[in-house]
């Protein structure tokens, strides 16, 4: 019998010890705050059997410098990504990008696990 998660989980994916896999994994409002996302993307890949949806803050949009200064002043680092870096990170983690869109200040990416693994 398949176990369903009935509520939100909180914690770092690097410390989540499970053999479960999920049909859909979503990372929205997460990657903004991770300087080097590759290790977490690899952990997400181990959890993902189907689709991975992610939102990445775009590098050099008109709001980027404002957000960087505002959050830095409150002690919260924030990171922005170029499309080529996103594709590289996802590929290195074992994903294939199926589609992506620039939506406002974000890159919205749909990826699936690579059949070749990593």
C-alpha positions as CSV (number, residue, x, y, z in Angstrom):
1,X,0.0,0.0,0.0
2,X,1.3,3.4,-1.0
3,X,1.8,5.9,1.8
4,X,0.6,9.4,1.2
5,X,2.0,12.4,2.9
6,X,-0.9,14.1,4.7
7,X,0.6,17.4,5.6
8,X,3.6,19.7,4.9
9,X,7.1,18.6,5.8
10,X,9.7,21.1,6.9
11,X,13.4,20.6,6.7
12,X,16.4,20.4,4.4
13,X,16.1,17.8,1.6
14,X,19.8,16.9,2.3
15,X,18.8,15.5,5.7
16,X,15.6,13.6,4.6
17,X,16.4,9.9,4.8
18,X,13.7,8.0,2.9
19,X,13.4,5.5,0.1
20,X,10.1,7.0,-1.1
21,X,9.8,8.5,-4.5
22,X,7.2,11.0,-5.7
23,X,5.4,11.4,-9.0
24,X,5.7,15.2,-8.8
25,X,8.3,17.2,-6.9
26,X,8.0,21.0,-6.6
27,X,10.6,23.6,-5.7
28,X,9.1,27.0,-5.7
29,X,10.5,29.8,-3.5
30,X,13.4,27.6,-2.5
31,X,16.2,27.9,-5.0
32,X,16.3,31.7,-4.4
33,X,18.1,31.1,-1.1
34,X,20.6,28.4,-2.1
35,X,24.0,29.6,-3.4
36,X,25.1,26.2,-4.8
37,X,21.9,24.1,-5.5
38,X,23.5,21.0,-7.1
39,X,23.7,18.8,-4.0
40,X,20.0,19.6,-3.2
41,X,19.0,18.9,-6.8
42,X,20.7,15.5,-6.6
43,X,18.8,14.8,-3.4
44,X,15.5,15.9,-5.1
45,X,16.4,13.7,-8.1
46,X,16.6,10.6,-5.8
47,X,13.0,11.5,-4.6
48,X,11.5,12.1,-8.0
49,X,10.1,9.4,-10.2
50,X,8.1,11.7,-12.5
51,X,8.0,15.4,-13.0
52,X,10.1,18.1,-11.3
53,X,8.7,21.6,-11.3
54,X,11.0,24.5,-10.2
55,X,11.1,28.2,-10.2
56,X,14.4,30.0,-10.4
57,X,14.9,33.8,-9.9
58,X,16.3,35.3,-13.1
59,X,19.6,37.0,-13.2
60,X,19.6,40.7,-14.3
61,X,15.9,41.5,-14.3
62,X,15.0,45.1,-13.4
63,X,13.9,44.0,-9.8
64,X,16.9,41.8,-9.1
65,X,19.2,44.6,-7.6
66,X,16.3,45.9,-5.5
67,X,15.5,42.5,-4.1
68,X,19.2,41.7,-3.5
69,X,19.8,44.9,-1.5
70,X,16.5,44.6,0.4
71,X,17.1,41.0,1.5
72,X,20.8,41.5,2.1
73,X,20.1,44.4,4.5
74,X,17.9,42.0,6.6
75,X,20.6,39.3,6.6
76,X,19.0,37.1,4.0
77,X,21.2,36.2,1.1
78,X,19.4,35.7,-2.2
79,X,20.7,34.2,-5.5
80,X,19.8,34.7,-9.1
81,X,20.4,32.3,-12.0
82,X,21.1,32.4,-15.8
83,X,19.2,30.0,-18.0
84,X,22.4,28.2,-19.0
85,X,23.4,27.6,-15.3
86,X,19.9,26.2,-14.5
87,X,20.2,23.7,-17.4
88,X,23.7,22.7,-16.3
89,X,22.6,22.2,-12.7
90,X,19.6,20.1,-13.7
91,X,21.6,18.0,-16.1
92,X,24.3,17.4,-13.5
93,X,21.7,16.3,-11.0
94,X,20.2,13.8,-13.5
95,X,17.3,15.7,-15.0
96,X,16.3,16.4,-18.5
97,X,14.6,19.8,-19.1
98,X,11.3,19.3,-20.9
99,X,10.2,22.9,-21.0
100,X,11.0,26.3,-19.5
101,X,9.4,29.7,-19.6
102,X,10.6,33.2,-18.5
103,X,7.6,34.4,-16.4
104,X,8.2,37.8,-15.0
105,X,11.2,37.6,-12.7
106,X,11.4,33.8,-12.8
107,X,12.4,30.9,-15.0
108,X,9.7,28.2,-14.6
109,X,11.2,24.8,-15.5
110,X,9.6,21.4,-16.0
111,X,12.1,18.5,-15.9
112,X,12.0,14.7,-15.7
113,X,14.6,12.3,-14.4
114,X,17.1,11.3,-17.1
115,X,16.7,7.7,-18.2
116,X,20.5,7.4,-18.0
117,X,20.6,8.5,-14.4
118,X,23.6,10.3,-12.9
